[in-house]
Amino acid sequence: MKKTTILYWVFTVLLVALMGMGAIPDMLSDPSAVALFDHLGYPAYLLPFIGFAKLLGVIAILVPKFSRIKEWAYAGFVFDLTGAMYSNVMVDGFASVTMFLIGYVVIAGSYIYSHKRQKARLLQTNGVRETSGKRTLSLG
């Protein structure tokens, strides 16, 4: 459980940093974000919407409970990253794909370890613990 929790928080902090640092310039319509959107052919009025959506996703990931909302946040991050990658590839070619792959790994890591952590908590709550791949019932 401890290893799972540590890995969950490593991936989740990276995800929150990635999406949170991307949300702030978007929400503020920073000139560099506007220039990027202009380069990709998108209207600048879309920036604050995407920024606030990212911020809400970050909050949803960090708030305990609300597992259904977290699922939507993870899906939203994948949609956001996929759209950004597609746009960049169509305009600039495949040169920037590596950065997006890192983003997918961070999202997947946080998502997978979130579920592992949730499963471990559920087993612990029900008096079941896993020892070397086998489940044993705890009677006390």
Chimera marker file (.cmm) of the C-alpha trace (Angstrom):
<marker_set name="trace">
<marker id="1" x="0.000" y="0.000" z="0.000" r="1" g="1" b="0" radius="0.5"/>
<marker id="2" x="2.828" y="2.398" z="0.856" r="1" g="1" b="0" radius="0.5"/>
<marker id="3" x="4.562" y="1.915" z="-2.522" r="1" g="1" b="0" radius="0.5"/>
<marker id="4" x="1.247" y="2.418" z="-4.323" r="1" g="1" b="0" radius="0.5"/>
<marker id="5" x="0.526" y="5.598" z="-2.382" r="1" g="1" b="0" radius="0.5"/>
<marker id="6" x="3.976" y="7.023" z="-3.082" r="1" g="1" b="0" radius="0.5"/>
<marker id="7" x="3.743" y="6.262" z="-6.812" r="1" g="1" b="0" radius="0.5"/>
<marker id="8" x="0.214" y="7.689" z="-6.913" r="1" g="1" b="0" radius="0.5"/>
<marker id="9" x="1.391" y="10.962" z="-5.399" r="1" g="1" b="0" radius="0.5"/>
<marker id="10" x="4.478" y="11.187" z="-7.624" r="1" g="1" b="0" radius="0.5"/>
<marker id="11" x="2.394" y="10.817" z="-10.774" r="1" g="1" b="0" radius="0.5"/>
<marker id="12" x="-0.429" y="12.990" z="-9.450" r="1" g="1" b="0" radius="0.5"/>
<marker id="13" x="1.871" y="15.857" z="-8.429" r="1" g="1" b="0" radius="0.5"/>
<marker id="14" x="3.433" y="15.739" z="-11.898" r="1" g="1" b="0" radius="0.5"/>
<marker id="15" x="-0.033" y="15.734" z="-13.475" r="1" g="1" b="0" radius="0.5"/>
<marker id="16" x="-1.245" y="18.621" z="-11.319" r="1" g="1" b="0" radius="0.5"/>
<marker id="17" x="1.902" y="20.594" z="-12.138" r="1" g="1" b="0" radius="0.5"/>
<marker id="18" x="1.589" y="19.869" z="-15.857" r="1" g="1" b="0" radius="0.5"/>
<marker id="19" x="-2.070" y="20.798" z="-16.114" r="1" g="1" b="0" radius="0.5"/>
<marker id="20" x="-2.018" y="23.540" z="-13.485" r="1" g="1" b="0" radius="0.5"/>
<marker id="21" x="0.913" y="25.339" z="-15.067" r="1" g="1" b="0" radius="0.5"/>
<marker id="22" x="-0.835" y="25.095" z="-18.416" r="1" g="1" b="0" radius="0.5"/>
<marker id="23" x="-4.119" y="26.379" z="-17.028" r="1" g="1" b="0" radius="0.5"/>
<marker id="24" x="-2.836" y="29.662" z="-15.611" r="1" g="1" b="0" radius="0.5"/>
<marker id="25" x="-1.554" y="31.233" z="-18.863" r="1" g="1" b="0" radius="0.5"/>
<marker id="26" x="-4.688" y="30.009" z="-20.628" r="1" g="1" b="0" radius="0.5"/>
<marker id="27" x="-7.031" y="31.576" z="-18.069" r="1" g="1" b="0" radius="0.5"/>
<marker id="28" x="-5.123" y="34.863" z="-18.182" r="1" g="1" b="0" radius="0.5"/>
<marker id="29" x="-4.883" y="34.854" z="-21.999" r="1" g="1" b="0" radius="0.5"/>
<marker id="30" x="-1.125" y="35.267" z="-21.729" r="1" g="1" b="0" radius="0.5"/>
<marker id="31" x="0.392" y="36.641" z="-24.956" r="1" g="1" b="0" radius="0.5"/>
<marker id="32" x="2.490" y="33.487" z="-25.460" r="1" g="1" b="0" radius="0.5"/>
<marker id="33" x="-0.608" y="31.283" z="-25.104" r="1" g="1" b="0" radius="0.5"/>
<marker id="34" x="-2.520" y="33.528" z="-27.507" r="1" g="1" b="0" radius="0.5"/>
<marker id="35" x="0.382" y="33.352" z="-29.978" r="1" g="1" b="0" radius="0.5"/>
<marker id="36" x="0.408" y="29.544" z="-29.762" r="1" g="1" b="0" radius="0.5"/>
<marker id="37" x="-3.351" y="29.379" z="-30.308" r="1" g="1" b="0" radius="0.5"/>
<marker id="38" x="-3.031" y="31.762" z="-33.239" r="1" g="1" b="0" radius="0.5"/>
<marker id="39" x="-0.242" y="29.607" z="-34.685" r="1" g="1" b="0" radius="0.5"/>
<marker id="40" x="-2.476" y="26.517" z="-34.387" r="1" g="1" b="0" radius="0.5"/>
<marker id="41" x="-5.421" y="28.358" z="-35.946" r="1" g="1" b="0" radius="0.5"/>
<marker id="42" x="-7.679" y="28.557" z="-32.888" r="1" g="1" b="0" radius="0.5"/>
<marker id="43" x="-9.541" y="31.663" z="-31.674" r="1" g="1" b="0" radius="0.5"/>
<marker id="44" x="-8.148" y="33.345" z="-28.554" r="1" g="1" b="0" radius="0.5"/>
<marker id="45" x="-11.542" y="33.353" z="-26.824" r="1" g="1" b="0" radius="0.5"/>
<marker id="46" x="-11.215" y="29.579" z="-26.374" r="1" g="1" b="0" radius="0.5"/>
<marker id="47" x="-8.169" y="29.958" z="-24.093" r="1" g="1" b="0" radius="0.5"/>
<marker id="48" x="-9.890" y="30.983" z="-20.824" r="1" g="1" b="0" radius="0.5"/>
<marker id="49" x="-12.458" y="28.197" z="-21.235" r="1" g="1" b="0" radius="0.5"/>
<marker id="50" x="-9.750" y="25.553" z="-21.625" r="1" g="1" b="0" radius="0.5"/>
<marker id="51" x="-7.779" y="27.060" z="-18.742" r="1" g="1" b="0" radius="0.5"/>
<marker id="52" x="-10.730" y="26.954" z="-16.361" r="1" g="1" b="0" radius="0.5"/>
<marker id="53" x="-11.566" y="23.399" z="-17.476" r="1" g="1" b="0" radius="0.5"/>
<marker id="54" x="-7.988" y="22.332" z="-16.667" r="1" g="1" b="0" radius="0.5"/>
<marker id="55" x="-8.158" y="24.057" z="-13.285" r="1" g="1" b="0" radius="0.5"/>
<marker id="56" x="-11.432" y="22.297" z="-12.454" r="1" g="1" b="0" radius="0.5"/>
<marker id="57" x="-9.833" y="19.005" z="-13.491" r="1" g="1" b="0" radius="0.5"/>
<marker id="58" x="-6.871" y="19.621" z="-11.198" r="1" g="1" b="0" radius="0.5"/>
<marker id="59" x="-9.224" y="20.372" z="-8.303" r="1" g="1" b="0" radius="0.5"/>
<marker id="60" x="-11.265" y="17.242" z="-9.044" r="1" g="1" b="0" radius="0.5"/>
<marker id="61" x="-8.128" y="15.084" z="-9.012" r="1" g="1" b="0" radius="0.5"/>
<marker id="62" x="-6.930" y="16.525" z="-5.691" r="1" g="1" b="0" radius="0.5"/>
<marker id="63" x="-10.224" y="16.455" z="-3.773" r="1" g="1" b="0" radius="0.5"/>
<marker id="64" x="-10.725" y="13.150" z="-1.957" r="1" g="1" b="0" radius="0.5"/>
<marker id="65" x="-13.799" y="11.027" z="-2.714" r="1" g="1" b="0" radius="0.5"/>
<marker id="66" x="-15.950" y="11.869" z="-5.766" r="1" g="1" b="0" radius="0.5"/>
<marker id="67" x="-14.493" y="9.017" z="-7.824" r="1" g="1" b="0" radius="0.5"/>
<marker id="68" x="-16.907" y="9.568" z="-10.720" r="1" g="1" b="0" radius="0.5"/>
<marker id="69" x="-15.829" y="13.213" z="-11.081" r="1" g="1" b="0" radius="0.5"/>
<marker id="70" x="-12.176" y="12.103" z="-10.977" r="1" g="1" b="0" radius="0.5"/>
<marker id="71" x="-12.883" y="9.702" z="-13.849" r="1" g="1" b="0" radius="0.5"/>
<marker id="72" x="-14.267" y="12.611" z="-15.885" r="1" g="1" b="0" radius="0.5"/>
<marker id="73" x="-11.246" y="14.751" z="-15.007" r="1" g="1" b="0" radius="0.5"/>
<marker id="74" x="-8.817" y="12.071" z="-16.176" r="1" g="1" b="0" radius="0.5"/>
<marker id="75" x="-10.829" y="11.662" z="-19.382" r="1" g="1" b="0" radius="0.5"/>
<marker id="76" x="-10.846" y="15.432" z="-19.898" r="1" g="1" b="0" radius="0.5"/>
<marker id="77" x="-7.069" y="15.566" z="-19.514" r="1" g="1" b="0" radius="0.5"/>
<marker id="78" x="-6.676" y="12.814" z="-22.113" r="1" g="1" b="0" radius="0.5"/>
<marker id="79" x="-9.026" y="14.663" z="-24.497" r="1" g="1" b="0" radius="0.5"/>
<marker id="80" x="-7.138" y="17.926" z="-23.923" r="1" g="1" b="0" radius="0.5"/>
<marker id="81" x="-3.752" y="16.309" z="-24.501" r="1" g="1" b="0" radius="0.5"/>
<marker id="82" x="-4.960" y="14.390" z="-27.549" r="1" g="1" b="0" radius="0.5"/>
<marker id="83" x="-6.439" y="17.523" z="-29.123" r="1" g="1" b="0" radius="0.5"/>
<marker id="84" x="-3.274" y="19.490" z="-28.423" r="1" g="1" b="0" radius="0.5"/>
<marker id="85" x="-1.081" y="16.747" z="-29.848" r="1" g="1" b="0" radius="0.5"/>
<marker id="86" x="-3.220" y="16.381" z="-32.963" r="1" g="1" b="0" radius="0.5"/>
<marker id="87" x="-3.198" y="20.137" z="-33.553" r="1" g="1" b="0" radius="0.5"/>
<marker id="88" x="0.565" y="20.367" z="-33.121" r="1" g="1" b="0" radius="0.5"/>
<marker id="89" x="1.224" y="17.407" z="-35.410" r="1" g="1" b="0" radius="0.5"/>
<marker id="90" x="-1.047" y="18.813" z="-38.127" r="1" g="1" b="0" radius="0.5"/>
<marker id="91" x="0.638" y="22.232" z="-38.015" r="1" g="1" b="0" radius="0.5"/>
<marker id="92" x="4.257" y="21.469" z="-37.078" r="1" g="1" b="0" radius="0.5"/>
<marker id="93" x="4.740" y="17.771" z="-37.851" r="1" g="1" b="0" radius="0.5"/>
<marker id="94" x="5.814" y="14.998" z="-35.524" r="1" g="1" b="0" radius="0.5"/>
<marker id="95" x="8.685" y="16.878" z="-33.857" r="1" g="1" b="0" radius="0.5"/>
<marker id="96" x="6.717" y="17.608" z="-30.656" r="1" g="1" b="0" radius="0.5"/>
<marker id="97" x="5.161" y="14.168" z="-30.114" r="1" g="1" b="0" radius="0.5"/>
<marker id="98" x="7.675" y="13.164" z="-27.416" r="1" g="1" b="0" radius="0.5"/>
<marker id="99" x="6.429" y="15.816" z="-24.982" r="1" g="1" b="0" radius="0.5"/>
<marker id="100" x="2.882" y="14.596" z="-25.422" r="1" g="1" b="0" radius="0.5"/>
<marker id="101" x="3.903" y="10.987" z="-24.795" r="1" g="1" b="0" radius="0.5"/>
<marker id="102" x="5.361" y="12.082" z="-21.470" r="1" g="1" b="0" radius="0.5"/>
<marker id="103" x="2.016" y="13.704" z="-20.674" r="1" g="1" b="0" radius="0.5"/>
<marker id="104" x="0.173" y="10.463" z="-21.466" r="1" g="1" b="0" radius="0.5"/>
<marker id="105" x="2.521" y="8.499" z="-19.185" r="1" g="1" b="0" radius="0.5"/>
<marker id="106" x="1.911" y="10.949" z="-16.332" r="1" g="1" b="0" radius="0.5"/>
<marker id="107" x="-1.883" y="10.799" z="-16.766" r="1" g="1" b="0" radius="0.5"/>
<marker id="108" x="-1.858" y="6.998" z="-17.044" r="1" g="1" b="0" radius="0.5"/>
<marker id="109" x="0.393" y="6.626" z="-13.999" r="1" g="1" b="0" radius="0.5"/>
<marker id="110" x="-1.825" y="8.809" z="-11.833" r="1" g="1" b="0" radius="0.5"/>
<marker id="111" x="-4.960" y="7.055" z="-13.080" r="1" g="1" b="0" radius="0.5"/>
<marker id="112" x="-3.640" y="3.512" z="-12.621" r="1" g="1" b="0" radius="0.5"/>
<marker id="113" x="-2.225" y="4.145" z="-9.164" r="1" g="1" b="0" radius="0.5"/>
<marker id="114" x="-5.382" y="5.966" z="-8.145" r="1" g="1" b="0" radius="0.5"/>
<marker id="115" x="-7.333" y="2.794" z="-8.859" r="1" g="1" b="0" radius="0.5"/>
<marker id="116" x="-4.759" y="0.566" z="-7.155" r="1" g="1" b="0" radius="0.5"/>
<marker id="117" x="-4.888" y="2.811" z="-4.106" r="1" g="1" b="0" radius="0.5"/>
<marker id="118" x="-8.683" y="2.777" z="-4.095" r="1" g="1" b="0" radius="0.5"/>
<marker id="119" x="-8.720" y="-1.027" z="-4.356" r="1" g="1" b="0" radius="0.5"/>
<marker id="120" x="-6.205" y="-1.395" z="-1.513" r="1" g="1" b="0" radius="0.5"/>
<marker id="121" x="-8.301" y="0.879" z="0.707" r="1" g="1" b="0" radius="0.5"/>
<marker id="122" x="-11.433" y="-1.109" z="-0.084" r="1" g="1" b="0" radius="0.5"/>
<marker id="123" x="-9.703" y="-4.380" z="0.767" r="1" g="1" b="0" radius="0.5"/>
<marker id="124" x="-8.332" y="-2.875" z="3.966" r="1" g="1" b="0" radius="0.5"/>
<marker id="125" x="-11.772" y="-1.571" z="4.950" r="1" g="1" b="0" radius="0.5"/>
<marker id="126" x="-13.288" y="-5.005" z="4.396" r="1" g="1" b="0" radius="0.5"/>
<marker id="127" x="-10.667" y="-6.697" z="6.585" r="1" g="1" b="0" radius="0.5"/>
<marker id="128" x="-8.781" y="-8.269" z="3.696" r="1" g="1" b="0" radius="0.5"/>
<marker id="129" x="-5.122" y="-7.695" z="3.112" r="1" g="1" b="0" radius="0.5"/>
<marker id="130" x="-2.865" y="-8.848" z="0.330" r="1" g="1" b="0" radius="0.5"/>
<marker id="131" x="0.368" y="-10.626" z="1.119" r="1" g="1" b="0" radius="0.5"/>
<marker id="132" x="2.602" y="-11.498" z="-1.823" r="1" g="1" b="0" radius="0.5"/>
<marker id="133" x="-0.296" y="-11.671" z="-4.275" r="1" g="1" b="0" radius="0.5"/>
<marker id="134" x="-2.553" y="-13.772" z="-2.024" r="1" g="1" b="0" radius="0.5"/>
<marker id="135" x="-5.478" y="-12.353" z="-0.143" r="1" g="1" b="0" radius="0.5"/>
<marker id="136" x="-5.908" y="-13.278" z="3.493" r="1" g="1" b="0" radius="0.5"/>
<marker id="137" x="-8.796" y="-12.465" z="5.769" r="1" g="1" b="0" radius="0.5"/>
<marker id="138" x="-7.845" y="-10.463" z="8.818" r="1" g="1" b="0" radius="0.5"/>
<marker id="139" x="-9.877" y="-11.520" z="11.839" r="1" g="1" b="0" radius="0.5"/>
<marker id="140" x="-9.025" y="-8.808" z="14.211" r="1" g="1" b="0" radius="0.5"/>
<link id1="1" id2="2" r="1" g="1" b="0" radius="0.2"/>
<link id1="2" id2="3" r="1" g="1" b="0" radius="0.2"/>
<link id1="3" id2="4" r="1" g="1" b="0" radius="0.2"/>
<link id1="4" id2="5" r="1" g="1" b="0" radius="0.2"/>
<link id1="5" id2="6" r="1" g="1" b="0" radius="0.2"/>
<link id1="6" id2="7" r="1" g="1" b="0" radius="0.2"/>
<link id1="7" id2="8" r="1" g="1" b="0" radius="0.2"/>
<link id1="8" id2="9" r="1" g="1" b="0" radius="0.2"/>
<link id1="9" id2="10" r="1" g="1" b="0" radius="0.2"/>
<link id1="10" id2="11" r="1" g="1" b="0" radius="0.2"/>
<link id1="11" id2="12" r="1" g="1" b="0" radius="0.2"/>
<link id1="12" id2="13" r="1" g="1" b="0" radius="0.2"/>
<link id1="13" id2="14" r="1" g="1" b="0" radius="0.2"/>
<link id1="14" id2="15" r="1" g="1" b="0" radius="0.2"/>
<link id1="15" id2="16" r="1" g="1" b="0" radius="0.2"/>
<link id1="16" id2="17" r="1" g="1" b="0" radius="0.2"/>
<link id1="17" id2="18" r="1" g="1" b="0" radius="0.2"/>
<link id1="18" id2="19" r="1" g="1" b="0" radius="0.2"/>
<link id1="19" id2="20" r="1" g="1" b="0" radius="0.2"/>
<link id1="20" id2="21" r="1" g="1" b="0" radius="0.2"/>
<link id1="21" id2="22" r="1" g="1" b="0" radius="0.2"/>
<link id1="22" id2="23" r="1" g="1" b="0" radius="0.2"/>
<link id1="23" id2="24" r="1" g="1" b="0" radius="0.2"/>
<link id1="24" id2="25" r="1" g="1" b="0" radius="0.2"/>
<link id1="25" id2="26" r="1" g="1" b="0" radius="0.2"/>
<link id1="26" id2="27" r="1" g="1" b="0" radius="0.2"/>
<link id1="27" id2="28" r="1" g="1" b="0" radius="0.2"/>
<link id1="28" id2="29" r="1" g="1" b="0" radius="0.2"/>
<link id1="29" id2="30" r="1" g="1" b="0" radius="0.2"/>
<link id1="30" id2="31" r="1" g="1" b="0" radius="0.2"/>
<link id1="31" id2="32" r="1" g="1" b="0" radius="0.2"/>
<link id1="32" id2="33" r="1" g="1" b="0" radius="0.2"/>
<link id1="33" id2="34" r="1" g="1" b="0" radius="0.2"/>
<link id1="34" id2="35" r="1" g="1" b="0" radius="0.2"/>
<link id1="35" id2="36" r="1" g="1" b="0" radius="0.2"/>
<link id1="36" id2="37" r="1" g="1" b="0" radius="0.2"/>
<link id1="37" id2="38" r="1" g="1" b="0" radius="0.2"/>
<link id1="38" id2="39" r="1" g="1" b="0" radius="0.2"/>
<link id1="39" id2="40" r="1" g="1" b="0" radius="0.2"/>
<link id1="40" id2="41" r="1" g="1" b="0" radius="0.2"/>
<link id1="41" id2="42" r="1" g="1" b="0" radius="0.2"/>
<link id1="42" id2="43" r="1" g="1" b="0" radius="0.2"/>
<link id1="43" id2="44" r="1" g="1" b="0" radius="0.2"/>
<link id1="44" id2="45" r="1" g="1" b="0" radius="0.2"/>
<link id1="45" id2="46" r="1" g="1" b="0" radius="0.2"/>
<link id1="46" id2="47" r="1" g="1" b="0" radius="0.2"/>
<link id1="47" id2="48" r="1" g="1" b="0" radius="0.2"/>
<link id1="48" id2="49" r="1" g="1" b="0" radius="0.2"/>
<link id1="49" id2="50" r="1" g="1" b="0" radius="0.2"/>
<link id1="50" id2="51" r="1" g="1" b="0" radius="0.2"/>
<link id1="51" id2="52" r="1" g="1" b="0" radius="0.2"/>
<link id1="52" id2="53" r="1" g="1" b="0" radius="0.2"/>
<link id1="53" id2="54" r="1" g="1" b="0" radius="0.2"/>
<link id1="54" id2="55" r="1" g="1" b="0" radius="0.2"/>
<link id1="55" id2="56" r="1" g="1" b="0" radius="0.2"/>
<link id1="56" id2="57" r="1" g="1" b="0" radius="0.2"/>
<link id1="57" id2="58" r="1" g="1" b="0" radius="0.2"/>
<link id1="58" id2="59" r="1" g="1" b="0" radius="0.2"/>
<link id1="59" id2="60" r="1" g="1" b="0" radius="0.2"/>
<link id1="60" id2="61" r="1" g="1" b="0" radius="0.2"/>
<link id1="61" id2="62" r="1" g="1" b="0" radius="0.2"/>
<link id1="62" id2="63" r="1" g="1" b="0" radius="0.2"/>
<link id1="63" id2="64" r="1" g="1" b="0" radius="0.2"/>
<link id1="64" id2="65" r="1" g="1" b="0" radius="0.2"/>
<link id1="65" id2="66" r="1" g="1" b="0" radius="0.2"/>
<link id1="66" id2="67" r="1" g="1" b="0" radius="0.2"/>
<link id1="67" id2="68" r="1" g="1" b="0" radius="0.2"/>
<link id1="68" id2="69" r="1" g="1" b="0" radius="0.2"/>
<link id1="69" id2="70" r="1" g="1" b="0" radius="0.2"/>
<link id1="70" id2="71" r="1" g="1" b="0" radius="0.2"/>
<link id1="71" id2="72" r="1" g="1" b="0" radius="0.2"/>
<link id1="72" id2="73" r="1" g="1" b="0" radius="0.2"/>
<link id1="73" id2="74" r="1" g="1" b="0" radius="0.2"/>
<link id1="74" id2="75" r="1" g="1" b="0" radius="0.2"/>
<link id1="75" id2="76" r="1" g="1" b="0" radius="0.2"/>
<link id1="76" id2="77" r="1" g="1" b="0" radius="0.2"/>
<link id1="77" id2="78" r="1" g="1" b="0" radius="0.2"/>
<link id1="78" id2="79" r="1" g="1" b="0" radius="0.2"/>
<link id1="79" id2="80" r="1" g="1" b="0" radius="0.2"/>
<link id1="80" id2="81" r="1" g="1" b="0" radius="0.2"/>
<link id1="81" id2="82" r="1" g="1" b="0" radius="0.2"/>
<link id1="82" id2="83" r="1" g="1" b="0" radius="0.2"/>
<link id1="83" id2="84" r="1" g="1" b="0" radius="0.2"/>
<link id1="84" id2="85" r="1" g="1" b="0" radius="0.2"/>
<link id1="85" id2="86" r="1" g="1" b="0" radius="0.2"/>
<link id1="86" id2="87" r="1" g="1" b="0" radius="0.2"/>
<link id1="87" id2="88" r="1" g="1" b="0" radius="0.2"/>
<link id1="88" id2="89" r="1" g="1" b="0" radius="0.2"/>
<link id1="89" id2="90" r="1" g="1" b="0" radius="0.2"/>
<link id1="90" id2="91" r="1" g="1" b="0" radius="0.2"/>
<link id1="91" id2="92" r="1" g="1" b="0" radius="0.2"/>
<link id1="92" id2="93" r="1" g="1" b="0" radius="0.2"/>
<link id1="93" id2="94" r="1" g="1" b="0" radius="0.2"/>
<link id1="94" id2="95" r="1" g="1" b="0" radius="0.2"/>
<link id1="95" id2="96" r="1" g="1" b="0" radius="0.2"/>
<link id1="96" id2="97" r="1" g="1" b="0" radius="0.2"/>
<link id1="97" id2="98" r="1" g="1" b="0" radius="0.2"/>
<link id1="98" id2="99" r="1" g="1" b="0" radius="0.2"/>
<link id1="99" id2="100" r="1" g="1" b="0" radius="0.2"/>
<link id1="100" id2="101" r="1" g="1" b="0" radius="0.2"/>
<link id1="101" id2="102" r="1" g="1" b="0" radius="0.2"/>
<link id1="102" id2="103" r="1" g="1" b="0" radius="0.2"/>
<link id1="103" id2="104" r="1" g="1" b="0" radius="0.2"/>
<link id1="104" id2="105" r="1" g="1" b="0" radius="0.2"/>
<link id1="105" id2="106" r="1" g="1" b="0" radius="0.2"/>
<link id1="106" id2="107" r="1" g="1" b="0" radius="0.2"/>
<link id1="107" id2="108" r="1" g="1" b="0" radius="0.2"/>
<link id1="108" id2="109" r="1" g="1" b="0" radius="0.2"/>
<link id1="109" id2="110" r="1" g="1" b="0" radius="0.2"/>
<link id1="110" id2="111" r="1" g="1" b="0" radius="0.2"/>
<link id1="111" id2="112" r="1" g="1" b="0" radius="0.2"/>
<link id1="112" id2="113" r="1" g="1" b="0" radius="0.2"/>
<link id1="113" id2="114" r="1" g="1" b="0" radius="0.2"/>
<link id1="114" id2="115" r="1" g="1" b="0" radius="0.2"/>
<link id1="115" id2="116" r="1" g="1" b="0" radius="0.2"/>
<link id1="116" id2="117" r="1" g="1" b="0" radius="0.2"/>
<link id1="117" id2="118" r="1" g="1" b="0" radius="0.2"/>
<link id1="118" id2="119" r="1" g="1" b="0" radius="0.2"/>
<link id1="119" id2="120" r="1" g="1" b="0" radius="0.2"/>
<link id1="120" id2="121" r="1" g="1" b="0" radius="0.2"/>
<link id1="121" id2="122" r="1" g="1" b="0" radius="0.2"/>
<link id1="122" id2="123" r="1" g="1" b="0" radius="0.2"/>
<link id1="123" id2="124" r="1" g="1" b="0" radius="0.2"/>
<link id1="124" id2="125" r="1" g="1" b="0" radius="0.2"/>
<link id1="125" id2="126" r="1" g="1" b="0" radius="0.2"/>
<link id1="126" id2="127" r="1" g="1" b="0" radius="0.2"/>
<link id1="127" id2="128" r="1" g="1" b="0" radius="0.2"/>
<link id1="128" id2="129" r="1" g="1" b="0" radius="0.2"/>
<link id1="129" id2="130" r="1" g="1" b="0" radius="0.2"/>
<link id1="130" id2="131" r="1" g="1" b="0" radius="0.2"/>
<link id1="131" id2="132" r="1" g="1" b="0" radius="0.2"/>
<link id1="132" id2="133" r="1" g="1" b="0" radius="0.2"/>
<link id1="133" id2="134" r="1" g="1" b="0" radius="0.2"/>
<link id1="134" id2="135" r="1" g="1" b="0" radius="0.2"/>
<link id1="135" id2="136" r="1" g="1" b="0" radius="0.2"/>
<link id1="136" id2="137" r="1" g="1" b="0" radius="0.2"/>
<link id1="137" id2="138" r="1" g="1" b="0" radius="0.2"/>
<link id1="138" id2="139" r="1" g="1" b="0" radius="0.2"/>
<link id1="139" id2="140" r="1" g="1" b="0" radius="0.2"/>
</marker_set>
